[in-house]
Amino acid sequence: MNARILIVEDQADIRRLIRWALEDSGHRLHEAANGALALQIVQAMRPDLMLIDVVMPGEISGLDLCQQIRQDPTLAEIRLVVLSASAAPHEREQALAAGADAFLAKPFSPAQLCELIDELLHG
């Protein structure tokens, strides 16, 4: 399955690393540098999966973005993966409470990322 994946990350270096990790996956990759832009892209593109950083500039954090997507029934099928620089248990709990399907602490390996995406997209 060639899924549409939206990478929502404010740091260009990390977006580049994620793109590099997924470049051979066959998925169509799109990027947003903040939550507001991500919301615009989500409405237009309807990605299959989103990789969302917790801390982003602007008024919409990664957790806010998850909540807004989960509140819209037309976006319910999108798989949400929250990425965080913190591996603290409360970070994972907050992400799942906001509607994330999975949580991945940075740094993570390309293999970890690919396995998680495959699991979420293919069950």
Buried (B, 14 or more C-beta within 10 A) or exposed (E): EEBBBBBBBBEEEBBEBBBEBBEEBEBEBBBBBBBBBBBEBBEEEEBBBBBBBBBBEEEBBBBBBBBBBBEEEEBEEBBBBBBBEEEEEEBBEBBBEBBBBBBBBBEBEBEEBBEBBEEBBEE
